[in-house]
């Protein structure tokens, strides 16, 4: 969900849903020129039971990185264009969202909080995330703990620029 302010933060719009379907975690938002906003998040193809999003219980989940962009976010009914930025599922199985408590509970914290979304000087979106398909574990004092996978950097190469002054259209993610 996202809420916008049209008056410098004095008042805020009613929240509107950006993501649809599956289970969503670790959202990251960035803005460009006035009215241009983008959100990235991890999307699992699985949902928790009874609409409870228990990421620790999603044993068969496949996670992808989603990015949604709007160039009219200040409109009464903004439009968002959503793409899957990751080339393949970048995580299989559950993730622990309990912070440092994951170490004690032996939860999988291999994704950490490494998702990041920004805008470069050309107005292209840049997303960084962990590709944790290595299935690599380290044995420590509390048992086996999933290691972090390698970082992935992708730059938008299609779609509208996040900066109004930039007329270049990007052509996808690379």
DAKAJO-V496308 format. One record per residue. N is the residue number from 0. OMEGA is omega in whole degrees, 0 to 359 (none if undefined). NEAR is the number of other ideal C-beta (glycine too) atoms within 12 Angstrom. Layout:
BEGIN
((N | OMEGA | NEAR) (N | OMEGA | NEAR))
END
This chain:
BEGIN
((0 | 181 | 19) (1 | 176 | 28) (2 | 181 | 20) (3 | 175 | 30) (4 | 178 | 18) (5 | 183 | 17) (6 | 176 | 10) (7 | 176 | 9) (8 | 178 | 10) (9 | 176 | 7) (10 | 183 | 11) (11 | 178 | 16) (12 | 170 | 20) (13 | 180 | 14) (14 | 175 | 11) (15 | 185 | 24) (16 | 178 | 17) (17 | 181 | 31) (18 | 180 | 29) (19 | 176 | 16) (20 | 178 | 16) (21 | 176 | 25) (22 | 186 | 33) (23 | 183 | 35) (24 | 173 | 35) (25 | 179 | 34) (26 | 177 | 26) (27 | 182 | 31) (28 | 175 | 31) (29 | 181 | 32) (30 | 175 | 26) (31 | 177 | 32) (32 | 182 | 22) (33 | 177 | 20) (34 | 180 | 23) (35 | 184 | 33) (36 | 176 | 38) (37 | 179 | 44) (38 | 174 | 39) (39 | 179 | 40) (40 | 173 | 35) (41 | 179 | 45) (42 | 174 | 40) (43 | 180 | 37) (44 | 183 | 21) (45 | 175 | 28) (46 | 176 | 21) (47 | 179 | 21) (48 | 176 | 11) (49 | 180 | 8) (50 | 173 | 8) (51 | 182 | 12) (52 | 179 | 25) (53 | 185 | 23) (54 | 177 | 32) (55 | 183 | 25) (56 | 183 | 23) (57 | 188 | 32) (58 | 184 | 16) (59 | 184 | 16) (60 | 169 | 32) (61 | 183 | 26) (62 | 173 | 40) (63 | 173 | 36) (64 | 177 | 44) (65 | 174 | 39) (66 | 180 | 46) (67 | 185 | 37) (68 | 175 | 40) (69 | 173 | 33) (70 | 178 | 29) (71 | 185 | 20) (72 | 180 | 33) (73 | 178 | 24) (74 | 178 | 18) (75 | 177 | 12) (76 | 183 | 13) (77 | 178 | 28) (78 | 179 | 20) (79 | 174 | 29) (80 | 185 | 24) (81 | 176 | 26) (82 | 170 | 27) (83 | 184 | 28) (84 | 180 | 41) (85 | 182 | 32) (86 | 180 | 18) (87 | 176 | 16) (88 | 184 | 26) (89 | 177 | 38) (90 | 175 | 42) (91 | 177 | 27) (92 | 186 | 27) (93 | 170 | 34) (94 | 178 | 41) (95 | 180 | 30) (96 | 184 | 28) (97 | 176 | 19) (98 | 183 | 15) (99 | 176 | 13) (100 | 179 | 14) (101 | 179 | 24) (102 | 180 | 21) (103 | 183 | 16) (104 | 183 | 18) (105 | 177 | 21) (106 | 182 | 28) (107 | 181 | 35) (108 | 187 | 32) (109 | 176 | 35) (110 | 184 | 39) (111 | 174 | 29) (112 | 190 | 22) (113 | 178 | 28) (114 | 180 | 39) (115 | 180 | 28) (116 | 179 | 37) (117 | 180 | 26) (118 | 179 | 31) (119 | 185 | 23) (120 | 175 | 15) (121 | 181 | 21) (122 | 178 | 31) (123 | 174 | 34) (124 | 175 | 45) (125 | 180 | 31) (126 | 177 | 41) (127 | 179 | 28) (128 | 179 | 42) (129 | 174 | 33) (130 | 187 | 32) (131 | 176 | 36) (132 | 183 | 26) (133 | 183 | 18) (134 | 182 | 15) (135 | 182 | 18) (136 | 174 | 17) (137 | 177 | 16) (138 | 180 | 12) (139 | 183 | 13) (140 | 180 | 10) (141 | 179 | 15) (142 | 182 | 14) (143 | 179 | 16) (144 | 179 | 23) (145 | 177 | 31) (146 | 176 | 21) (147 | 175 | 26) (148 | 180 | 26) (149 | 176 | 17) (150 | 177 | 18) (151 | 176 | 29) (152 | 176 | 24) (153 | 179 | 32) (154 | 178 | 27) (155 | 177 | 37) (156 | 173 | 21) (157 | 181 | 21) (158 | 184 | 30) (159 | 176 | 30) (160 | 175 | 28) (161 | 180 | 37) (162 | 183 | 26) (163 | 183 | 17) (164 | 180 | 14) (165 | 180 | 22) (166 | 182 | 11) (167 | 172 | 20) (168 | 179 | 17) (169 | 186 | 30) (170 | 178 | 14) (171 | 176 | 18) (172 | 176 | 29) (173 | none | 17))
END
